[in-house]
Amino acid sequence: MDFTVNDKGFYGEFGGAFVPEMLYPNVKELQDKYLKIINDKEFQSEFRNLLKDYAGRPSPLYYAKRLSEYYKTQIFLKREDLNHTGAHKINNTIGQILLARRLGKTRIIAETGAGQHGVATATVCALMGLKCVVYMGKLDVERQQPNVLRMKMLGAEVIPVYSGNMTLKDATNEAIRDWINNPEDTHYIIGSVVGPHPYPDLVARLQSVISEEIKWQLKEHTGKENPDYIIACVGGGSNAAGAFYHYLNEADVKLVAVEAAGKGVDTGESAATMVLGRPGVLHGSRTMVMQTEDGQIVEPYSISAGLDYPGIGPIHSYLHKTGRAIFEYATDDESLMAAFRLTRLEGIIPALEPAHALALLDKYKFQNNEVVVVILSGRGDKDLSTYIQYMNEVKI
Ligand SMILES: *Cc1c(COP(=O)(O)O)cnc(C)c1O
């Protein structure tokens, strides 16, 4: 079975490029050129060098001994938290800034929710000396002050968006509007495997370095390239797509994606798209979407800002539909517990997002000799105040 995108931009019934006519030329230019550019030898060499010397790759694959003893199985952590700027997002922004330069663009725009993608974008813009504008909902600007300040220090212009609920969805709409008005000089860096074709495929390819590394690193550790499980959290789904990429056709590897259940899937405060959503069009692609009867987007909720998204990348909708990947969820509380468990057993404070992947370790029964790779997509510095508040409440 083929799990990659077809030449029309679809994964089965999902994907495509449903964009307003005025955006068509921008998207078409990318569709026509992205593969040729990113497969070019010179691009690859520049991309690889920056991943190595600037982002700090390969990120370690760490055998977590005490965590393994606790769960009575063999657990490896893919340490994306050790990348420059603290998460996997830098893999994508490095790739896209190199693409933008080859397209002759001089101005970069991005949307951001929690600010992580905004920071990763502002970072590569500083690195390349390109102008950077980041759209961010007014509410998020207030909630995520440290990241707003980081972006400003990096030289980016952060534009607060006052429409709608003043969060990520509204910031995305504003970024699209900007792109329509500035088609000549501007590249729009999307932060996950979402948006119109070719973004989901472009971002998955740039993040696929994660599974490329897991293969040889696991072989060094265990003598085999294939684990029994790969577990990753899913917001839009870019760290999961990158972690699954080179294993899609390895049927013996169970691919597990973990969504944020928030306060519980039945509470109305959740972001578990596969449980609560149905097919629809969001941000230019057909995919699973949390929506009302008449197609209005339902506001998602999660304690983790990076998973707080009402859709999911079209590749994941397809992996779900075909059964190639298993979709699970974890609540706020389960994830907070899992974050403390990792911290106290291994001395690693994870971001709230990958804490959802860690929470799944409590729900599965593993055999003694099974090999489980968990993607630690980011570090927890940004979430410290949430953790401390929880610590005081439940007296950990
Ligand atoms: C943004 C973010 C995520 C969610 O994005 P994906 O595209 O689903 O990977 C997960 N973890 C961290 C640390 C993030 O910053």
The ligand as an ORCA input file, in Angstrom:
! r2SCAN-3c Opt
* xyz 0 1
  C       4.032     22.214     18.011
  C       4.413     21.073     18.848
  C       3.759     19.821     18.738
  C       2.583     19.581     17.837
  O       2.854     19.714     16.483
  P       2.917     18.466     15.493
  O       2.889     19.099     14.161
  O       1.724     17.610     15.774
  O       4.174     17.743     15.770
  C       4.220     18.766     19.509
  N       5.237     18.923     20.374
  C       5.879     20.095     20.516
  C       6.990     20.191     21.497
  C       5.489     21.216     19.766
  O       6.120     22.386     19.931
*
